[in-house]
């Protein structure tokens, strides 16, 4: 008896445990019967403007127009879909017994399925599983729907349904349907339009806009009557809604920023994200205006077979993109290659890096804003740069060299600054396209020898403007976070870590923008300064080698505008020059921006009064007789003292130079004289009529104290390649020399063989063979100058 009682106790205990285990298993099954994320289908890539209006969308990778999940469901659609599909949606727990029972009775009477009795919650489950309709599947849906109701609000369930319900053809989700059928967002639809969409998911394969329109119209009107009966809309609204037409066929979605959409898509795919929607910083009106400007200029440029153009507008403070036109938009013409986003494409930057070098030179105290820079024929390690106009100024103020975009002074400055340092500076600023080491680019880096993007170049100019704008805000300190690439979404807050110095100081940037403002605008001839309504703009153009790229970038305290013009296939065209092609677009775009005459505030804390030589632009030395007291960047205190002013000794008539060998010191006149080296003087005096060459030495003076001659080209020890002519003979090399004394004859000898003489304009065409040579110059006074050079053969 005791054993039997014990067995009953054990049996009851085991039964309870088994029941508990089964119950726990059922609870776990119930809880985990649905995944954390119900839908995994790829979605479209969608971009909106800064106000949330659609800019463009790309079809999903599976060929469906399926916009990303939208948690917001318009009230009109909510009312329509609940009235049509699930009138007790707000009150049931995922399963509606009344609707389910009614559906069973209807199906039995009809002897086929005429009603499913599914709630909206159950339909969400079915849309996520995509399984065939069976009795077992129906009960599974009920089970999972009840589970879904536990962790999701009614609004979330309705949003899941609205984002994933089929709306006919390849249109999925309310957002995509509203744009494809009505060309508007769902919240902008009328009652009639919303009702038409609400009846589509019920039978999307049967009711398709453009087909079976009578069925669609009948179903929609029945729904409108139901809305009126439920007092959701009044009789007048219902009558007007019924008068609205149903859509005939899908419409084309907006495509206002196709290249920005392409960029967003590529950025996401690189992160393995297959779809998404963002609110960009682009302003639709400005985007359209810039697009129209690009198209208008494209019609003019294509006459010269210049087929492509791009433009970007940035907000300086945030770095946000306000307009993004990556190319002209002519997809019907494949030759134009308008699908290429040139804003992101690496291209030769031409001269657009020169302002950065100028600012860097000022920052390091290597020059002052108007320091004279040599502009003469130059050969550095075999590199022979030339100015765009093929002319020479002899010497030119650094600011003028920047304003005129002279190549030789830029190369001279980079040679002094060192190209490896400049390469490092550009990378620190954010130039990611400089993938090669500095030696790969060499001195050509400053003339477009690298590849940069309009995106990063425009961003670099915005960086400089931002640093200058923040100078007073940060009380003379610098924030490294001011240097960052542009963004096309809402700018995220950046850390403010202030430090005493920056990559470029505010004073150097200020004088760089001052120099850039002095460039003559296309067609304006400086008259723009007379109109107070016209903006002050610091701007720079660039033209790549072979006339392949034309650039223009402009800066104000608020905006940066960058423009590129050219051919995406790299084809050069004569006349494809930045100032002629890109600059007119630049100023047309600036006319679309708010006009302000405000200019950058001088960073007084970075300035100091300094005595500057009037003629040379360097710090005034003891022999500078016309110094100017000017505000200069503090870094300029390290700049060299003027070495062009010398103390010369003249006779009493002031017409001759003399020495103590031919004149007593008591009879000498000692005066300061602005003297350039002969090679610089040779070109400088022809363009600067105020320049006074040194008087010659009096004939009775035995010797001069300076070299009277200088070889301009070739330099001693240089290696020269002379190309062959069409007939196979070696061409001629043009040699230049300068003599300090006007009217002096120079006799030319090549390898001790007399070849001719020159007077005033000392230039000689030589036809040397390959190999080493010696060029000897002798003036009428017997002064000699020898230069050794080597002519490379064709193989080298």
Residue pairs with C-beta under 8 A, 6 or more apart in sequence:
30 143
30 147
31 147
33 143
33 144
33 147
34 125
34 128
34 144
34 147
34 148
38 124
38 125
38 128
38 160
39 69
39 127
39 128
39 160
39 163
39 164
41 60
41 62
41 64
41 66
41 164
41 172
42 60
42 61
42 62
42 66
42 274
42 275
43 60
43 66
43 67
43 68
43 69
43 274
43 275
43 276
43 277
44 57
44 58
44 59
44 60
44 64
44 65
44 66
44 67
44 68
44 176
44 275
44 277
45 57
45 58
45 261
45 264
45 265
45 268
45 275
45 276
45 277
46 54
46 56
46 57
46 58
46 67
46 68
46 276
46 277
46 278
47 54
47 55
47 56
47 57
47 257
47 260
47 261
47 264
47 277
47 278
47 280
47 282
48 54
48 55
48 277
48 278
48 279
48 280
49 55
49 256
49 279
49 280
49 282
49 283
49 284
49 287
50 279
50 280
50 281
50 282
50 283
51 284
52 279
53 185
53 284
54 179
54 185
54 253
54 254
55 254
55 256
55 257
55 260
55 261
55 280
55 282
55 284
55 287
56 253
56 254
56 255
56 256
56 257
56 258
56 260
56 261
57 65
57 67
57 176
57 179
57 253
57 254
57 261
58 261
58 262
58 265
59 65
59 170
60 66
60 274
60 275
61 274
61 275
63 170
64 170
64 171
64 172
65 170
65 171
65 172
65 173
65 176
65 180
66 164
66 172
66 173
66 176
66 275
67 163
67 173
67 175
67 176
67 277
68 163
68 275
68 276
68 277
69 159
69 160
69 163
70 159
70 162
70 163
70 173
70 174
70 175
71 155
71 156
71 159
72 159
72 187
73 155
73 158
73 159
73 162
73 174
73 186
74 186
74 187
74 189
74 194
76 189
76 191
76 194
77 162
77 174
77 186
77 189
77 194
77 197
77 198
78 158
79 227
79 232
80 191
80 194
80 195
80 197
80 198
80 223
80 227
81 120
81 158
81 161
81 162
81 198
82 89
82 90
82 120
83 198
83 223
83 226
83 227
83 230
83 232
84 198
84 199
84 202
84 223
84 226
85 120
85 123
85 198
85 201
85 202
86 92
86 96
86 99
86 119
86 120
88 96
88 98
88 99
88 119
89 119
89 120
89 121
89 154
89 158
90 154
92 119
92 121
93 146
93 149
94 119
94 121
94 122
94 142
94 145
94 146
94 147
94 148
94 149
95 119
95 121
95 122
95 142
95 145
95 146
96 117
96 119
99 117
99 119
100 117
101 117
102 115
102 117
103 115
103 116
103 117
104 117
106 114
106 115
107 113
107 114
107 115
113 133
116 133
116 138
118 126
118 138
118 141
119 145
120 157
120 158
120 161
121 145
121 148
121 149
121 157
122 141
122 142
122 145
123 161
123 165
123 201
124 145
124 148
124 157
124 160
124 161
124 164
125 140
125 141
125 144
125 145
125 148
126 133
126 137
126 141
127 161
127 164
127 165
127 166
128 164
131 137
148 157
149 157
152 160
162 173
162 174
163 173
163 174
163 175
164 172
164 173
165 172
165 173
165 174
165 201
166 172
166 200
166 201
166 204
167 173
167 174
167 176
167 177
167 180
167 181
167 197
167 200
167 201
167 204
168 177
168 200
168 204
168 205
168 207
168 208
168 209
169 204
169 208
169 250
171 177
171 180
171 181
171 250
174 186
174 197
175 185
175 186
177 197
177 200
178 184
178 185
178 186
178 188
178 189
178 193
178 197
179 185
179 251
179 253
179 254
180 250
180 251
180 253
181 193
181 196
181 197
181 209
181 247
181 250
181 251
182 189
182 193
182 247
182 251
183 251
183 253
186 194
186 197
189 197
190 241
190 244
191 224
191 227
191 233
191 237
191 238
191 240
191 241
192 220
192 224
192 240
192 241
192 242
192 243
192 244
193 244
195 220
195 223
195 224
195 227
195 241
196 209
196 216
196 220
196 246
196 247
198 223
199 207
199 216
199 219
199 220
199 223
200 207
200 216
202 219
206 212
206 215
207 215
207 216
207 219
208 216
209 216
209 246
209 247
209 248
209 249
209 250
210 247
210 248
210 249
210 250
213 246
213 248
216 246
217 246
220 246
221 242
224 233
224 238
224 241
224 242
225 238
227 233
227 238
228 234
228 235
228 237
228 238
233 241
255 261
255 329
256 284
256 287
256 288
256 291
257 280
257 282
257 287
257 324
257 325
258 326
258 329
259 310
259 324
259 325
259 326
259 327
259 341
259 343
260 280
260 282
260 321
260 324
260 326
260 488
262 326
262 339
262 341
263 324
263 326
263 341
263 343
263 344
263 488
264 276
264 278
264 280
264 488
268 274
268 275
268 276
278 489
279 489
279 490
280 321
280 488
280 489
281 315
281 318
281 320
281 321
281 322
281 487
281 488
281 489
281 490
281 491
282 321
282 322
282 323
282 324
282 488
283 322
283 323
286 313
286 322
286 323
286 592
286 593
287 322
287 323
287 324
287 325
289 323
289 589
289 592
290 311
290 313
290 323
290 325
290 589
290 592
291 325
291 329
293 311
293 585
293 588
293 589
293 592
294 309
294 310
294 311
294 325
294 328
294 585
295 328
295 329
297 309
297 565
297 581
297 584
297 585
297 588
298 307
298 308
298 309
298 328
301 307
301 309
301 565
301 581
304 573
304 574
304 575
304 576
305 567
305 571
305 573
306 565
306 566
306 567
306 573
306 576
306 581
307 328
307 335
307 336
307 337
307 567
307 568
308 327
308 328
308 336
308 337
308 338
308 340
308 342
308 565
308 566
308 567
308 568
309 327
309 328
309 342
309 563
309 564
309 565
309 566
309 582
309 585
310 325
310 326
310 327
310 341
310 342
310 343
310 454
310 563
310 564
311 323
311 325
311 561
311 562
311 563
311 564
311 585
311 586
311 589
312 321
312 323
312 324
312 325
312 343
312 454
312 455
312 458
312 486
312 561
312 562
313 321
313 322
313 323
313 559
313 560
313 561
313 589
313 593
314 320
314 321
314 322
314 458
314 459
314 462
314 486
314 559
314 560
314 561
314 562
315 321
315 322
315 558
315 559
316 462
316 465
316 466
316 469
316 555
316 556
316 557
316 558
316 559
316 560
317 466
317 469
317 558
318 487
318 491
319 459
319 462
319 466
319 484
319 485
319 486
319 487
319 491
320 486
320 487
320 488
320 489
320 490
320 491
321 486
321 487
321 488
322 559
323 589
324 343
324 488
325 343
326 340
326 341
326 342
326 343
326 344
327 337
327 338
327 339
327 340
327 341
327 342
327 568
328 336
328 338
329 338
330 336
330 338
331 338
331 339
337 568
337 569
340 568
342 454
342 564
342 566
342 568
343 453
343 454
343 455
343 564
344 453
344 454
344 455
345 453
345 568
346 433
346 451
346 452
346 453
347 451
347 452
347 453
347 454
347 544
347 548
347 549
347 564
347 566
348 448
348 449
348 450
348 451
348 544
348 545
348 548
348 549
349 448
349 450
349 451
349 452
349 457
349 542
349 544
349 549
349 551
350 447
350 448
350 541
350 542
350 543
350 544
350 549
350 550
350 551
350 578
351 405
351 407
351 410
351 446
351 447
351 448
351 540
351 541
351 542
351 543
351 551
351 578
352 452
352 457
352 540
352 541
352 542
352 551
352 553
353 426
353 445
353 446
353 448
353 450
353 452
354 402
354 405
354 410
354 446
354 540
355 402
355 461
355 464
355 512
355 515
355 516
355 540
356 422
356 425
356 426
356 429
356 460
356 464
357 410
357 413
357 414
357 417
357 422
357 446
358 398
358 399
358 402
358 413
358 512
358 515
359 464
359 504
359 508
359 509
359 511
359 512
360 417
360 421
360 422
360 425
360 504
360 508
361 367
361 398
361 413
361 416
361 417
362 368
362 369
362 507
362 508
362 511
362 512
362 633
362 635
362 636
363 504
363 505
363 508
363 633
363 635
364 417
364 635
364 638
365 633
365 635
365 636
365 637
365 638
365 639
366 413
366 416
366 417
366 638
366 639
367 373
367 398
367 413
367 617
367 639
368 398
368 610
368 612
368 617
368 618
368 619
368 632
368 633
368 636
368 639
369 397
369 398
369 399
369 511
369 514
369 515
369 617
369 632
370 397
370 398
370 399
370 400
370 612
370 617
371 397
371 398
371 616
371 617
371 618
371 639
372 395
372 396
372 397
372 398
372 615
372 616
372 617
372 618
372 644
373 395
373 396
373 397
373 398
373 401
373 409
373 412
373 413
374 394
374 395
374 408
374 409
374 412
374 679
374 680
375 387
375 392
375 393
375 394
375 395
375 396
375 401
375 406
375 408
375 409
375 412
375 680
375 683
376 392
376 394
376 408
376 679
376 680
376 682
376 683
376 712
377 384
377 392
377 408
377 712
377 713
377 736
378 384
378 385
378 408
378 411
378 412
379 713
379 714
379 715
379 718
379 720
380 411
380 415
380 443
381 442
381 443
382 718
382 719
383 411
383 442
383 443
383 444
385 407
385 408
385 411
385 443
385 447
386 407
386 408
387 406
387 407
387 408
388 405
388 406
388 407
388 543
392 408
392 683
393 406
393 683
393 684
393 687
394 676
394 679
394 680
394 681
394 682
394 683
394 684
394 685
394 686
394 687
394 688
395 676
395 680
395 684
396 404
396 406
396 409
397 617
398 409
398 413
398 515
398 617
399 511
399 514
399 515
399 518
400 406
400 515
400 518
401 409
401 410
402 512
402 515
402 516
402 540
403 515
403 516
403 518
403 519
404 519
405 540
405 541
405 542
407 447
410 446
410 447
411 443
411 446
411 447
413 446
414 422
414 443
414 445
414 446
415 443
419 438
419 441
419 442
419 443
419 445
419 446
420 438
420 439
422 438
422 445
422 446
423 434
423 437
423 438
423 441
423 445
424 438
425 503
426 434
426 460
427 434
428 483
428 503
429 460
429 463
429 483
429 503
430 456
430 459
430 460
430 463
430 483
430 484
430 485
431 452
431 456
431 460
432 456
433 450
433 451
433 452
433 453
433 456
434 441
434 450
434 452
436 450
438 445
441 449
441 450
442 449
443 449
447 545
448 542
448 543
448 544
448 545
448 549
454 551
454 562
454 563
454 564
455 485
455 486
456 485
457 551
457 553
457 562
458 486
458 553
458 560
458 561
458 562
459 484
459 485
459 486
459 560
461 553
461 555
461 560
461 562
462 486
462 555
462 560
463 482
463 483
463 484
464 504
464 509
464 512
464 513
464 555
465 509
465 513
465 555
465 556
465 557
465 560
465 600
466 482
467 478
467 482
467 483
467 502
467 504
467 506
467 509
468 506
468 509
468 510
468 513
468 557
468 600
468 603
469 557
469 600
470 478
470 479
470 482
471 506
471 601
471 603
471 605
471 606
472 601
472 603
474 496
474 498
476 603
476 605
476 606
477 498
477 499
477 500
478 498
478 499
478 500
478 501
478 502
478 505
478 506
479 496
479 497
479 498
479 499
479 502
480 497
480 499
480 502
480 503
481 494
481 495
481 496
481 497
482 502
483 503
484 494
505 603
505 606
505 633
505 634
505 635
506 603
506 605
506 606
507 603
507 606
507 607
507 632
507 633
507 634
507 635
508 633
508 635
510 600
510 602
510 603
510 606
510 633
511 633
512 538
513 538
513 555
513 600
514 538
516 538
516 539
516 540
516 555
517 536
517 537
517 538
517 539
519 539
519 540
519 541
520 526
521 528
521 583
521 587
522 579
522 580
522 583
522 584
522 587
523 584
528 534
532 597
533 595
533 597
534 595
534 597
535 556
535 590
535 593
535 595
535 596
535 597
536 556
536 597
536 599
537 554
537 555
537 556
537 587
537 590
538 554
538 555
538 556
539 552
539 553
539 554
539 555
539 583
539 586
540 551
540 552
540 553
540 554
541 550
541 551
541 552
541 577
541 578
541 579
541 582
541 583
542 549
542 550
542 551
542 552
542 578
543 549
543 550
543 551
543 576
543 577
543 578
543 579
544 551
544 566
546 572
547 572
547 573
547 574
547 575
547 576
547 577
548 566
548 567
548 570
548 571
548 572
548 576
549 564
549 565
549 566
549 576
549 578
550 564
550 565
550 566
550 576
550 577
550 578
550 580
550 581
550 582
551 562
551 563
551 564
551 565
551 578
551 582
552 562
552 563
552 578
552 579
552 582
552 583
552 585
552 586
553 560
553 561
553 562
553 563
553 586
554 560
554 561
554 562
554 586
554 587
554 590
556 590
556 596
557 596
557 598
557 599
557 600
558 593
558 594
558 596
558 598
559 590
559 593
561 586
561 589
561 590
561 593
563 582
563 583
563 585
563 586
563 589
564 582
565 576
565 578
565 581
565 582
565 585
566 576
567 573
575 581
602 631
606 633
606 634
607 631
607 632
607 633
607 634
608 631
608 632
608 633
608 634
608 636
608 637
609 629
609 630
609 631
609 632
610 619
610 629
610 630
610 631
610 632
610 636
610 637
611 619
611 620
611 624
611 627
611 628
611 629
612 618
612 619
612 620
612 627
612 628
612 629
612 630
612 632
613 619
613 620
613 621
613 624
613 626
613 627
613 628
613 642
613 644
613 645
614 624
614 626
614 627
614 628
615 624
615 626
615 642
615 644
615 645
615 674
616 624
616 642
616 644
616 645
616 674
618 639
618 640
618 641
618 642
618 643
618 644
619 636
619 637
619 639
619 640
619 641
619 642
620 627
620 641
620 642
621 641
621 642
621 643
621 645
623 642
623 645
623 646
623 647
623 672
624 642
624 645
624 672
625 645
625 672
644 674
644 675
644 676
645 672
645 673
645 674
645 675
646 672
646 673
646 675
647 670
647 671
647 672
647 673
648 657
648 670
648 671
648 672
648 673
648 675
648 694
649 657
649 658
649 659
649 663
649 668
649 669
649 670
650 656
650 657
650 658
650 668
650 669
650 670
650 671
650 695
651 657
651 658
651 663
651 667
651 668
651 669
651 698
652 667
652 669
654 669
654 671
654 695
655 695
656 695
656 696
656 697
656 698
656 701
657 694
657 695
657 696
657 697
657 698
657 701
657 704
658 668
658 697
658 698
658 701
659 697
659 701
659 702
659 703
659 705
661 701
661 702
661 703
662 698
662 700
662 701
662 702
663 698
663 701
673 692
673 694
674 691
674 692
675 681
675 694
676 684
676 691
677 710
678 707
678 708
678 709
678 710
678 738
678 739
678 740
679 710
679 711
679 712
679 738
681 691
681 693
681 738
681 740
682 710
682 712
682 736
682 738
682 739
682 762
684 691
685 691
685 693
693 740
693 742
694 740
696 740
696 741
697 703
697 704
706 740
707 783
707 785
708 739
708 740
708 741
708 744
708 779
708 781
708 783
709 737
709 738
709 739
709 740
709 746
709 777
709 779
709 783
709 785
710 737
710 738
710 785
711 735
711 736
711 737
711 775
711 777
711 785
711 787
712 736
712 737
712 738
713 734
713 735
713 736
714 720
714 733
714 735
714 775
714 787
714 789
715 787
715 789
716 786
716 787
716 788
716 789
717 788
717 789
718 789
718 790
719 789
719 790
719 792
720 733
720 789
720 790
720 791
720 792
721 791
721 792
721 796
722 730
722 731
722 732
722 733
722 768
722 791
723 730
723 731
724 730
724 731
724 794
725 731
730 767
730 768
730 769
730 770
731 767
732 765
732 766
732 767
733 765
733 766
733 767
733 768
733 791
734 763
734 764
734 765
734 766
735 748
735 763
735 764
735 765
735 766
735 775
736 762
736 763
737 746
737 758
737 762
737 763
737 777
737 785
738 762
739 746
739 762
739 779
741 779
742 760
743 759
743 760
744 759
744 779
744 780
744 781
745 757
745 758
745 759
745 779
745 780
746 757
746 758
746 759
746 762
746 777
746 778
746 779
747 754
747 756
747 757
747 777
747 778
747 779
748 754
748 755
748 756
748 757
748 758
748 764
748 775
748 776
748 777
749 755
749 775
749 776
749 777
749 778
750 766
750 768
750 773
750 774
750 775
750 776
751 773
751 774
752 774
752 776
755 764
755 766
756 764
758 764
766 775
768 791
769 791
770 791
770 792
770 793
770 794
771 790
771 791
772 788
772 789
772 790
772 791
773 788
773 789
773 790
773 791
774 786
774 787
774 788
775 786
775 787
775 788
775 789
776 784
776 785
776 786
776 787
777 784
777 785
777 786
777 787
778 784
778 785
